[in-house]
Amino acid sequence: MKTTLLALWRRKAVRQHRHAGHMELARRLRVMDLVSIGIGSTIGAGVYVLVGTVARERAGPALTLSFLIAGIAAALAALCYAELSSRLPSAGSAYHYAYTCVGEGVAWIIGWGLILEYTVGGSTVARGISPNLGVFFGGEQNLPSWIVRRTIPGIDIVVDPCAGLLVLVVTGLLCMGIRESARVQSVMVVLNIVVLVFVVLAGSWAGFTSGWEGYHQSQGYLPYGINGMLGGAATLFFAYIGFDTVASTAEEVKNPQRDLPLGIGFALLICGSLYMLLSAVIVGLVPFNLIDPDTPLSSAFDNHGMPWATFVVAAGAIAALSTTLMGSILPQPRILMAMARDGLIPPFFSILHPITTVPVNGTLITGMVAALMAFSMNVDQLSGMVSVGTLSAFTVVAVSLLILRYVPPPEVAKVVIQATVPDKGPPSVHISSSRPVFTKATMFSPVLSILSDASLQTLPGRGIEDDCASSVSSSESLLLQDEAGDQEVNAAPESPSSSRPVLHESLLYAQETDTLESNEDLRRWAAVFAITGVCVGVVLISLAAAANDLPISVRWLLGLLGTPSFVAASTVLFLIEQDEGHHKFGQAGGFHCPWVPALPLGSILVNVYLLVSLGLPTWLRVSVWMVLGVVVYVFYGMSHSKL
């Protein structure tokens, strides 16, 4: 039992993302390719419907503000992804970050959940192709007989040949190579953006002609109040999901430290700008209570004498479906490959094609399963399960960033400075290259410091900084640092008497270093408990706020327990200093997320709240998949892990 529990928390080495014996993915992607992948994965056909539903039922004319708030919430997760993806450019994305920062058990849950997310997500997207394609044929029933939907007699299953065929075509394209599929996706993304820009420009012309009647309503700008606008933002948050696909291509980026953060940032900025412009136009053209929730864009142009715009909107929806489908299938084979490299699933999934350097086995299996589901199943009821995988990944990425900043893996934060006196010869000093030798390692920040500048001078003898300066001046030639690891540096004394001051300085420095290491341990333990308290507090607060199935008294109790836990733990994180070892985490020179810990704390709070708000039926369906994942991990992954 103890061995099993230890296995759940074992972590990959920070620099273990290069796997000996495995082919590497070809590095062919640049910033524009990443921006295209991010936009294509984010702007799906849902936005062509979502604006009508949220405006009519929740936000009203304040739909633009709902999109803005949702975009800010999505940016919290995007910035966390940007730092981790640039420092750990691995195909595993959130799975790999969790494996490095949290532990194998959490990484398995995230990887297993992402497998479900991308499979169900791809199938759901493909099912939307027939209605939009039917616009060009005068109705879905007029499609060619070999792709039209039909019901199988006796078993009441509606098959969709068009959806299954589209998935197979996209799968074949992805097998051709990442560069080739990125080019095709870029073309479809451009078409989608052109359609959205047309809607904005043509809608603006119609709005100025008609006087923007949608903004002149008796209910005002906030007909459902602030709560309605915030509720709409919670729904619209899912319109921004997709930028995480960019992180899954990290191993295929030529310059990941620079290009990954730029790709994620520009993709999210462009998507948010288009969403806000589109929403501002639509709610201005038509009063919010008259917007068609199923076809908001087409009906808005119909009301202003432009029925032909329906074909333009349908073309944009088809392009959006195609790019989103590619964005759903693209990451899954790479996550399977990363899990297979770590030994958690069979190595069959880690095989790359020798020419295209694509994880062809995982791509083909992913495509065939998604095509079968799209062809034979109505996956609308499973669509909520997609959100569970995504939001769980967002949450773990934010937690991983906190761990990186405060309690990074031991090989990053370890400080080993020992002074030894051999039987013969001069003293030798063991130096760890993971952190600077002469670093004042305080436990708390200047706001609340147990080792402030004033208290440092009260230590026996003299201040640490003075001792360090003395040690540097007297034994400067003795201390050399090797980046490859710890090493022993010996200096020959000029005479027996000349070695005594050096020995005295070394012993005094070692004594004071023990004090610093003791306080460093205290700081790390404080950070561990604080991060744990944040997670517990956020879960309790989210249950109190969004678990409508619980009795009101239980929700109040959870809120009273969770709020102090979250506030106290967050306060500790604001007060203690971040670990200096995180600067050497993964590949140096990458993007650094600003406003830590406030930003990841906000991301955790938003994502966990949305997870709880998905409801009990969705969690019951997800639990079946998760139980299956536990069985696979216990009987295969745990024993075959490379750790």
C-alpha positions as CSV (number, residue, x, y, z in Angstrom):
1,M,0.0,0.0,0.0
2,K,2.8,2.4,0.9
3,T,4.6,1.6,-2.4
4,T,1.3,2.4,-4.3
5,L,0.9,5.7,-2.6
6,L,4.5,6.6,-3.3
7,A,4.1,5.7,-7.0
8,L,1.2,8.2,-7.3
9,W,3.5,11.1,-6.3
10,R,6.7,10.2,-8.1
11,R,7.8,12.9,-10.5
12,K,9.8,13.0,-13.7
13,A,13.1,14.8,-13.6
14,V,12.9,18.3,-14.8
15,R,15.2,17.6,-17.8
16,Q,13.7,14.2,-18.5
17,H,11.6,15.5,-21.5
18,R,14.2,14.2,-23.9
19,H,13.7,10.5,-24.3
20,A,16.6,8.4,-25.3
21,G,15.9,5.7,-27.8
22,H,12.9,7.5,-29.3
23,M,12.6,9.5,-32.5
24,E,12.0,13.2,-32.0
25,L,9.1,15.0,-33.7
26,A,10.2,17.3,-36.6
27,R,10.5,20.9,-35.6
28,R,8.7,22.7,-38.5
29,L,6.3,25.1,-36.9
30,R,6.7,28.9,-36.5
31,V,4.7,31.6,-34.8
32,M,2.1,32.0,-37.6
33,D,1.5,28.3,-37.8
34,L,0.9,28.3,-34.0
35,V,-1.5,31.3,-34.3
36,S,-3.4,29.5,-37.0
37,I,-3.7,26.3,-35.0
38,G,-4.8,28.2,-31.9
39,I,-7.5,30.2,-33.8
40,G,-8.7,27.2,-35.7
41,S,-9.0,25.1,-32.5
42,T,-10.8,28.0,-30.6
43,I,-13.3,29.6,-33.0
44,G,-15.6,26.7,-33.7
45,A,-19.1,26.6,-35.1
46,G,-20.5,27.0,-31.6
47,V,-19.9,30.8,-31.7
48,Y,-22.3,31.0,-34.6
49,V,-25.0,29.7,-32.2
50,L,-23.7,30.7,-28.8
51,V,-24.1,34.4,-29.3
52,G,-27.8,34.0,-29.8
53,T,-28.4,31.7,-26.8
54,V,-26.4,33.8,-24.3
55,A,-27.8,37.1,-25.5
56,R,-31.4,35.9,-25.4
57,E,-31.3,34.0,-22.1
58,R,-28.5,35.7,-19.9
59,A,-26.7,38.8,-21.0
60,G,-28.9,40.8,-23.3
61,P,-27.1,43.8,-24.9
62,A,-24.3,43.3,-22.4
63,L,-23.1,40.2,-24.4
64,T,-19.9,42.1,-25.3
65,L,-19.0,42.5,-21.7
66,S,-19.7,38.8,-21.0
67,F,-17.2,38.0,-23.8
68,L,-14.7,40.4,-22.3
69,I,-14.9,38.9,-18.8
70,A,-14.7,35.3,-20.3
71,G,-11.7,36.3,-22.3
72,I,-9.9,37.7,-19.2
73,A,-10.7,34.4,-17.3
74,A,-9.3,32.4,-20.3
75,A,-6.2,34.6,-20.4
76,L,-5.4,33.5,-16.8
77,A,-5.1,30.0,-17.9
78,A,-3.3,31.0,-21.2
79,L,-0.5,32.8,-19.4
80,C,0.1,29.8,-17.1
81,Y,0.3,27.6,-20.2
82,A,2.6,30.1,-21.9
83,E,5.3,29.8,-19.1
84,L,5.1,26.0,-18.7
85,S,5.0,25.3,-22.4
86,S,8.1,27.5,-23.1
87,R,10.0,25.9,-20.2
88,L,8.9,22.4,-20.9
89,P,8.3,22.1,-24.6
90,S,6.9,18.6,-24.7
91,A,4.1,17.1,-26.7
92,G,2.4,16.0,-23.5
93,S,1.1,19.4,-22.7
94,A,-0.8,19.5,-19.3
95,Y,-0.1,15.8,-18.8
96,H,3.7,16.5,-18.9
97,Y,3.5,19.5,-16.7
98,A,1.6,17.6,-14.1
99,Y,4.0,14.7,-14.3
100,T,7.0,17.0,-13.6
101,C,5.5,19.3,-11.0
102,V,2.7,17.3,-9.2
103,G,3.1,13.6,-9.6
104,E,2.4,10.5,-11.7
105,G,-1.1,9.9,-10.3
106,V,-2.4,13.3,-11.2
107,A,-0.6,13.2,-14.5
108,W,-2.4,10.0,-15.4
109,I,-5.8,11.4,-14.5
110,I,-5.1,14.5,-16.7
111,G,-3.8,12.4,-19.6
112,W,-6.7,10.0,-19.4
113,G,-9.2,12.8,-19.2
114,L,-7.7,14.6,-22.2
115,I,-8.0,11.4,-24.2
116,L,-11.8,11.4,-23.6
117,E,-12.0,15.2,-24.2
118,Y,-10.4,15.1,-27.7
119,T,-12.2,12.0,-28.8
120,V,-15.7,13.1,-27.8
121,G,-14.9,16.7,-28.8
122,G,-14.0,15.7,-32.3
123,S,-17.1,13.5,-32.7
124,T,-19.4,16.3,-31.5
125,V,-17.9,18.8,-33.9
126,A,-18.1,16.4,-36.9
127,R,-21.9,15.9,-36.2
128,G,-22.5,19.6,-37.0
129,I,-21.3,19.4,-40.6
130,S,-24.5,18.1,-42.2
131,P,-26.9,20.9,-41.2
132,N,-24.5,23.6,-42.4
133,L,-23.7,21.7,-45.6
134,G,-27.4,21.3,-46.2
135,V,-27.8,25.1,-46.6
136,F,-26.2,24.9,-50.0
137,F,-28.5,22.1,-51.1
138,G,-31.8,23.6,-50.0
139,G,-32.1,21.6,-46.9
140,E,-30.3,18.7,-45.1
141,Q,-32.7,16.2,-46.7
142,N,-31.5,17.2,-50.2
143,L,-27.9,16.1,-49.6
144,P,-26.6,13.3,-51.7
145,S,-28.0,10.0,-50.6
146,W,-24.6,8.5,-49.6
147,I,-23.9,11.3,-47.0
148,V,-27.4,12.1,-45.7
149,R,-28.4,11.1,-42.2
150,R,-30.7,8.1,-41.8
151,T,-32.2,6.1,-39.0
152,I,-31.4,2.4,-38.9
153,P,-34.7,0.5,-38.5
154,G,-35.2,-1.5,-35.3
155,I,-32.4,0.0,-33.2
156,D,-33.3,3.6,-33.5
157,I,-29.7,4.8,-34.2
158,V,-29.2,7.8,-36.5
159,V,-26.0,7.4,-38.5
160,D,-24.2,10.3,-40.1
161,P,-22.0,9.2,-43.0
162,C,-21.0,12.8,-43.6
163,A,-19.6,13.2,-40.1
164,G,-17.7,10.0,-40.2
165,L,-16.2,10.8,-43.7
166,L,-15.1,14.2,-42.5
167,V,-13.2,12.7,-39.5
168,L,-11.4,10.2,-41.8
169,V,-10.4,12.9,-44.2
170,V,-8.9,15.1,-41.4
171,T,-7.2,12.0,-40.0
172,G,-5.5,11.3,-43.3
173,L,-4.4,14.9,-43.6
174,L,-2.8,14.8,-40.1
175,C,-0.9,11.7,-41.1
176,M,0.8,13.6,-43.9
177,G,2.8,15.7,-41.5
178,I,2.4,18.6,-39.1
179,R,3.6,21.2,-41.6
180,E,1.1,20.1,-44.3
181,S,-1.8,19.9,-42.0
182,A,-1.0,23.3,-40.6
183,R,-1.1,24.8,-44.1
184,V,-4.5,23.4,-44.8
185,Q,-5.7,24.6,-41.4
186,S,-4.4,28.1,-42.2
187,V,-6.5,28.3,-45.3
188,M,-9.6,27.3,-43.5
189,V,-8.8,29.7,-40.6
190,V,-8.5,32.6,-43.1
191,L,-11.8,31.7,-44.6
192,N,-13.4,31.6,-41.2
193,I,-12.0,35.0,-40.2
194,V,-13.1,36.5,-43.5
195,V,-16.6,35.4,-42.8
196,L,-16.6,36.8,-39.3
197,V,-15.1,40.1,-40.6
198,F,-17.9,40.2,-43.2
199,V,-20.5,39.7,-40.5
200,V,-19.0,42.6,-38.5
201,L,-18.7,45.0,-41.5
202,A,-22.0,44.1,-43.2
203,G,-23.8,44.1,-39.8
204,S,-22.3,47.5,-38.9
205,W,-23.6,49.0,-42.2
206,A,-27.0,47.5,-41.5
207,G,-26.8,48.8,-37.9
208,F,-26.0,52.4,-38.8
209,T,-28.7,52.3,-41.4
210,S,-31.4,51.1,-39.0
211,G,-30.2,53.0,-36.0
212,W,-29.0,50.1,-33.9
213,E,-32.5,49.3,-32.6
214,G,-31.1,46.5,-30.4
215,Y,-29.5,49.0,-28.0
216,H,-32.7,51.1,-27.6
217,Q,-34.8,48.7,-25.4
218,S,-36.8,49.6,-22.4
219,Q,-35.0,46.9,-20.3
220,G,-31.7,48.7,-20.6
221,Y,-28.2,47.5,-21.2
222,L,-28.3,44.9,-18.4
223,P,-31.8,43.3,-18.6
224,Y,-30.7,40.3,-16.4
225,G,-28.5,42.4,-14.1
226,I,-24.9,41.8,-13.2
227,N,-25.6,38.2,-12.3
228,G,-26.9,37.5,-15.8
229,M,-23.9,39.1,-17.4
230,L,-21.5,37.0,-15.2
231,G,-23.5,33.9,-15.9
232,G,-23.2,34.6,-19.6
233,A,-19.5,35.0,-19.2
234,A,-19.3,31.5,-17.5
235,T,-21.0,30.0,-20.5
236,L,-18.9,31.9,-23.0
237,F,-15.7,30.8,-21.3
238,F,-16.0,27.6,-23.3
239,A,-15.8,29.6,-26.5
240,Y,-12.2,30.3,-25.7
241,I,-11.1,26.7,-25.1
242,G,-8.7,25.6,-27.8
243,F,-5.5,27.5,-27.2
244,D,-4.2,24.5,-25.2
245,T,-3.8,22.7,-28.5
246,V,-0.9,25.0,-29.3
247,A,1.0,23.7,-26.2
248,S,0.6,20.1,-27.4
249,T,2.7,20.9,-30.5
250,A,5.6,22.2,-28.4
251,E,8.1,19.5,-29.6
252,E,7.4,20.5,-33.2
253,V,8.1,24.2,-32.8
254,K,11.4,25.6,-34.1
255,N,11.9,28.1,-31.2
256,P,9.5,27.0,-28.4
257,Q,10.8,29.5,-25.8
258,R,9.8,32.4,-28.0
259,D,7.1,31.1,-30.4
260,L,4.9,29.2,-28.0
261,P,4.0,32.2,-25.7
262,L,3.5,34.4,-28.8
263,G,1.3,31.8,-30.5
264,I,-0.9,31.3,-27.5
265,G,-1.1,35.0,-26.8
266,F,-1.9,36.2,-30.4
267,A,-4.4,33.4,-30.9
268,L,-6.4,34.3,-27.8
269,L,-6.2,38.1,-28.6
270,I,-7.5,37.6,-32.1
271,C,-10.3,35.3,-31.0
272,G,-11.4,37.6,-28.2
273,S,-11.4,40.7,-30.5
274,L,-13.5,38.9,-33.1
275,Y,-15.9,37.6,-30.5
276,M,-16.5,41.1,-29.0
277,L,-16.9,42.8,-32.3
278,L,-19.3,40.1,-33.5
279,S,-21.4,40.2,-30.4
280,A,-21.6,44.0,-30.4
281,V,-23.0,44.0,-33.9
282,I,-25.5,41.2,-33.5
283,V,-27.1,42.5,-30.3
284,G,-27.3,45.9,-31.9
285,L,-29.1,44.7,-35.1
286,V,-31.8,42.7,-33.4
287,P,-33.4,43.2,-29.9
288,F,-32.0,40.5,-27.6
289,N,-35.4,38.9,-26.9
290,L,-36.1,38.5,-30.7
291,I,-32.7,36.9,-31.6
292,D,-33.1,33.4,-33.0
293,P,-31.1,31.1,-30.6
294,D,-30.4,28.6,-33.3
295,T,-29.4,30.8,-36.2
296,P,-28.6,34.2,-34.7
297,L,-26.4,35.5,-37.5
298,S,-28.5,34.3,-40.5
299,S,-31.7,35.5,-39.0
300,A,-30.2,38.9,-38.1
301,F,-29.4,39.5,-41.8
302,D,-32.7,38.1,-42.9
303,N,-34.4,40.8,-40.8
304,H,-32.5,43.5,-42.6
305,G,-33.1,42.3,-46.2
306,M,-29.9,40.3,-46.7
307,P,-31.1,36.6,-46.9
308,W,-28.1,35.8,-49.2
309,A,-25.8,36.2,-46.2
310,T,-27.0,32.9,-44.9
311,F,-24.7,31.2,-47.5
312,V,-21.7,33.2,-46.3
313,V,-22.4,32.3,-42.7
314,A,-22.8,28.6,-43.6
315,A,-19.5,28.6,-45.4
316,G,-17.9,30.1,-42.3
317,A,-19.5,27.5,-40.1
318,I,-18.2,24.7,-42.3
319,A,-14.7,26.2,-42.2
320,A,-14.9,26.6,-38.4
321,L,-16.1,22.9,-38.0
322,S,-13.2,21.7,-40.1
323,T,-10.5,23.6,-38.2
324,T,-12.0,22.7,-34.8
325,L,-12.1,19.1,-35.8
326,M,-8.4,19.2,-36.7
327,G,-7.7,20.9,-33.4
328,S,-9.5,18.1,-31.6
329,I,-7.7,15.2,-33.3
330,L,-4.2,16.8,-33.5
331,P,-3.3,16.8,-29.8
332,Q,-4.5,13.4,-28.8
333,P,-1.9,11.2,-30.6
334,R,0.9,13.4,-29.1
335,I,-0.5,13.0,-25.6
336,L,-0.7,9.2,-26.2
337,M,2.9,9.3,-27.5
338,A,4.1,11.2,-24.3
339,M,2.3,8.7,-22.1
340,A,3.7,5.7,-24.0
341,R,7.3,7.2,-23.7
342,D,6.8,7.2,-20.0
343,G,5.7,3.6,-20.0
344,L,2.1,4.3,-18.8
345,I,0.5,2.9,-21.9
346,P,2.0,0.4,-24.5
347,P,4.9,1.7,-26.6
348,F,2.9,1.0,-29.7
349,F,1.6,4.6,-29.4
350,S,5.1,6.2,-29.3
351,I,6.1,5.0,-32.8
352,L,6.7,7.8,-35.3
353,H,6.5,7.5,-39.0
354,P,10.1,7.6,-40.4
355,I,9.3,10.1,-43.1
356,T,6.5,12.4,-41.8
357,T,7.7,12.0,-38.1
358,V,4.0,11.9,-37.1
359,P,2.8,9.5,-34.3
360,V,1.0,7.6,-37.0
361,N,-0.4,4.8,-34.8
362,G,-2.0,7.1,-32.4
363,T,-3.3,9.3,-35.1
364,L,-5.0,6.5,-37.0
365,I,-6.5,4.9,-33.9
366,T,-7.8,8.3,-32.7
367,G,-9.3,9.1,-36.1
368,M,-11.0,5.7,-36.5
369,V,-12.5,5.8,-33.0
370,A,-13.7,9.4,-33.5
371,A,-15.1,8.5,-36.9
372,L,-17.0,5.6,-35.5
373,M,-18.5,7.7,-32.8
374,A,-19.4,10.5,-35.2
375,F,-21.0,8.0,-37.6
376,S,-23.0,6.0,-35.2
377,M,-23.6,7.9,-32.0
378,N,-25.5,11.0,-30.9
379,V,-22.8,12.4,-28.8
380,D,-24.6,15.6,-27.8
381,Q,-25.2,14.3,-24.2
382,L,-21.5,13.6,-23.9
383,S,-20.4,17.1,-24.9
384,G,-20.2,18.2,-21.3
385,M,-17.5,15.6,-20.7
386,V,-15.3,17.6,-23.0
387,S,-15.4,20.5,-20.6
388,V,-14.3,18.3,-17.6
389,G,-11.1,17.3,-19.3
390,T,-10.2,20.8,-20.4
391,L,-11.0,22.5,-17.1
392,S,-9.2,19.9,-15.1
393,A,-6.1,20.4,-17.3
394,F,-6.4,24.2,-16.9
395,T,-6.6,23.8,-13.1
396,V,-3.6,21.4,-12.9
397,V,-1.5,23.8,-15.1
398,A,-2.2,26.7,-12.7
399,V,-1.3,24.5,-9.7
400,S,1.9,23.3,-11.5
401,L,2.9,26.9,-11.9
402,L,2.5,27.6,-8.2
403,I,4.6,24.5,-7.5
404,L,7.2,25.6,-9.9
405,R,7.5,29.0,-8.3
406,Y,7.4,28.0,-4.7
407,V,8.4,24.3,-4.3
408,P,10.0,23.3,-7.6
409,P,11.2,19.7,-8.0
410,P,14.1,18.8,-5.7
411,E,16.8,18.7,-8.4
412,V,16.0,22.4,-9.1
413,A,15.7,23.7,-5.6
414,K,18.3,21.6,-3.9
415,V,21.0,23.5,-2.1
416,V,24.1,21.5,-1.1
417,I,26.9,23.4,0.3
418,Q,29.2,21.5,2.6
419,A,32.6,22.2,4.1
420,T,34.7,19.2,4.9
421,V,38.1,18.8,6.5
422,P,40.0,15.9,5.1
423,D,42.7,14.1,7.1
424,K,45.4,15.6,4.9
425,G,45.4,18.5,2.7
426,P,43.3,21.7,2.5
427,P,39.6,22.0,3.0
428,S,37.3,21.2,0.2
429,V,33.9,22.8,-0.6
430,H,31.1,20.9,-2.3
431,I,29.1,23.3,-4.4
432,S,25.6,22.7,-6.0
433,S,25.2,24.5,-9.3
434,S,21.4,24.6,-9.0
435,R,21.4,27.9,-7.2
436,P,23.8,30.7,-6.5
437,V,26.1,30.0,-3.6
438,F,25.9,33.3,-2.0
439,T,22.2,33.8,-1.8
440,K,20.3,35.2,1.1
441,A,17.5,32.5,1.4
442,T,14.9,34.2,3.5
443,M,11.7,32.4,4.4
444,F,9.3,35.3,4.2
445,S,9.3,38.5,2.1
446,P,10.2,41.9,3.5
447,V,6.5,42.2,4.5
448,L,6.8,39.5,7.1
449,S,10.4,38.4,7.5
450,I,12.0,36.1,10.1
451,L,15.4,36.8,8.5
452,S,15.2,40.5,7.6
453,D,18.3,42.6,7.0
454,A,18.2,43.8,10.6
455,S,17.9,40.3,12.1
456,L,20.8,39.0,9.8
457,Q,23.2,41.2,11.7
458,T,22.2,39.7,15.0
459,L,23.5,36.2,14.1
460,P,26.7,35.1,16.0
461,G,29.8,36.8,14.9
462,R,28.6,39.0,12.1
463,G,26.1,39.3,9.3
464,I,25.9,36.6,6.7
465,E,26.5,38.9,3.9
466,D,29.7,40.1,5.6
467,D,30.8,36.5,6.1
468,C,30.1,35.7,2.5
469,A,32.1,38.7,1.3
470,S,35.0,37.6,3.6
471,S,34.8,34.1,2.3
472,V,34.8,35.3,-1.3
473,S,37.9,37.5,-0.7
474,S,39.9,34.9,1.2
475,S,39.0,31.8,-0.8
476,E,38.0,33.2,-4.2
477,S,40.4,30.9,-6.0
478,L,39.0,27.9,-4.1
479,L,35.3,28.1,-5.3
480,L,34.6,27.0,-8.8
481,Q,31.2,26.0,-10.1
482,D,30.5,23.4,-12.7
483,E,27.1,23.6,-14.5
484,A,27.0,19.8,-15.0
485,G,26.6,19.1,-11.3
486,D,28.4,19.1,-7.9
487,Q,32.1,19.0,-7.9
488,E,35.0,19.1,-5.4
489,V,37.5,21.9,-5.7
490,N,40.8,21.6,-3.8
491,A,43.4,24.4,-3.4
492,A,46.9,23.8,-2.3
493,P,48.0,26.0,0.6
494,E,51.1,28.1,0.6
495,S,51.9,27.0,4.2
496,P,50.1,25.2,7.1
497,S,49.4,28.5,8.8
498,S,47.8,30.1,5.7
499,S,45.2,27.3,5.5
500,R,43.8,28.1,9.0
501,P,41.9,31.3,8.1
502,V,40.4,29.5,5.1
503,L,39.3,26.5,7.3
504,H,37.8,28.9,9.9
505,E,35.9,30.8,7.2
506,S,34.7,27.5,5.6
507,L,33.5,26.1,8.9
508,L,31.7,29.3,9.9
509,Y,30.1,29.5,6.5
510,A,28.9,25.9,6.7
511,Q,27.3,26.6,10.1
512,E,25.5,29.6,8.8
513,T,24.5,27.7,5.7
514,D,22.8,25.1,7.9
515,T,20.7,27.9,9.3
516,L,19.7,29.1,5.9
517,E,18.9,25.6,4.7
518,S,16.7,25.0,7.8
519,N,14.8,28.2,7.0
520,E,14.6,27.2,3.4
521,D,13.0,23.9,4.5
522,L,10.5,25.9,6.5
523,R,9.7,28.1,3.6
524,R,9.1,25.1,1.3
525,W,6.8,23.4,3.9
526,A,4.9,26.6,4.3
527,A,4.4,26.8,0.6
528,V,3.3,23.1,0.4
529,F,0.6,23.6,3.0
530,A,-0.4,26.9,1.4
531,I,-0.9,25.4,-2.0
532,T,-2.8,22.5,-0.5
533,G,-5.0,24.9,1.5
534,V,-5.7,26.9,-1.7
535,C,-6.9,23.8,-3.5
536,V,-9.1,22.6,-0.6
537,G,-10.5,26.1,-0.1
538,V,-11.3,26.6,-3.8
539,V,-13.1,23.2,-4.0
540,L,-15.2,24.0,-0.9
541,I,-16.1,27.5,-2.1
542,S,-17.0,26.2,-5.6
543,L,-19.3,23.5,-4.1
544,A,-21.0,26.2,-1.9
545,A,-21.5,28.5,-4.9
546,A,-22.4,26.1,-7.7
547,A,-23.5,22.7,-6.3
548,N,-27.3,23.4,-6.5
549,D,-28.1,19.8,-5.7
550,L,-26.7,20.1,-2.2
551,P,-29.0,21.4,0.7
552,I,-28.6,25.1,1.4
553,S,-27.3,24.4,4.9
554,V,-24.5,22.2,3.6
555,R,-23.6,24.8,1.1
556,W,-23.3,27.5,3.8
557,L,-21.2,25.2,5.9
558,L,-18.9,24.5,3.0
559,G,-18.6,28.2,2.3
560,L,-17.7,29.0,5.9
561,L,-15.0,26.3,5.9
562,G,-13.6,27.1,2.4
563,T,-13.4,30.8,2.6
564,P,-11.0,31.1,5.6
565,S,-8.9,28.3,4.1
566,F,-8.5,30.0,0.8
567,V,-7.9,33.4,2.2
568,A,-5.3,32.2,4.7
569,A,-3.5,30.0,2.2
570,S,-3.5,32.8,-0.4
571,T,-2.1,35.2,2.1
572,V,0.8,32.9,3.0
573,L,1.7,32.6,-0.7
574,F,1.7,36.4,-1.1
575,L,4.0,36.8,1.9
576,I,6.6,34.1,1.4
577,E,9.3,34.4,-1.2
578,Q,9.3,32.4,-4.4
579,D,12.0,29.8,-4.8
580,E,15.0,31.1,-6.7
581,G,15.5,27.7,-8.2
582,H,12.6,28.0,-10.6
583,H,14.7,30.2,-12.9
584,K,16.6,27.0,-13.9
585,F,13.4,25.0,-14.4
586,G,13.4,23.2,-17.8
587,Q,14.8,25.3,-20.6
588,A,16.1,28.7,-19.6
589,G,15.1,32.0,-21.3
590,G,11.4,31.2,-21.6
591,F,8.3,33.3,-20.8
592,H,7.7,34.2,-17.2
593,C,4.0,34.5,-16.1
594,P,3.3,37.9,-14.4
595,W,1.4,38.5,-11.2
596,V,2.2,35.2,-9.5
597,P,0.6,34.1,-7.2
598,A,-2.5,36.2,-8.0
599,L,-2.9,35.1,-11.6
600,P,-2.7,31.3,-11.1
601,L,-4.9,31.6,-8.0
602,G,-7.6,33.3,-10.1
603,S,-7.3,30.7,-12.8
604,I,-7.8,27.9,-10.2
605,L,-10.8,29.6,-8.7
606,V,-12.5,30.1,-12.1
607,N,-11.8,26.7,-13.5
608,V,-12.9,24.8,-10.4
609,Y,-16.1,26.8,-10.2
610,L,-16.9,25.9,-13.8
611,L,-16.1,22.3,-13.1
612,V,-18.6,22.1,-10.2
613,S,-21.2,24.0,-12.3
614,L,-21.2,21.3,-14.9
615,G,-23.6,19.3,-12.8
616,L,-24.0,15.9,-11.3
617,P,-25.1,14.0,-14.5
618,T,-21.9,15.1,-16.3
619,W,-19.7,14.0,-13.4
620,L,-21.5,10.6,-13.2
621,R,-20.7,10.0,-16.9
622,V,-17.1,11.1,-16.4
623,S,-16.7,8.9,-13.4
624,V,-17.3,5.8,-15.5
625,W,-14.4,6.7,-17.8
626,M,-12.2,7.6,-14.8
627,V,-12.8,4.3,-13.1
628,L,-11.8,2.5,-16.3
629,G,-8.6,4.7,-16.2
630,V,-7.8,3.7,-12.6
631,V,-8.0,0.0,-13.6
632,V,-5.7,0.5,-16.6
633,Y,-3.2,2.5,-14.4
634,V,-3.2,0.0,-11.6
635,F,-2.8,-3.1,-13.7
636,Y,-0.5,-1.7,-16.4
637,G,0.7,1.9,-16.0
638,M,2.0,1.7,-12.4
639,S,4.1,-1.4,-13.1
640,H,5.4,-0.3,-16.5
641,S,6.3,3.3,-15.6
642,K,9.8,4.3,-16.5
643,L,10.3,5.9,-13.0
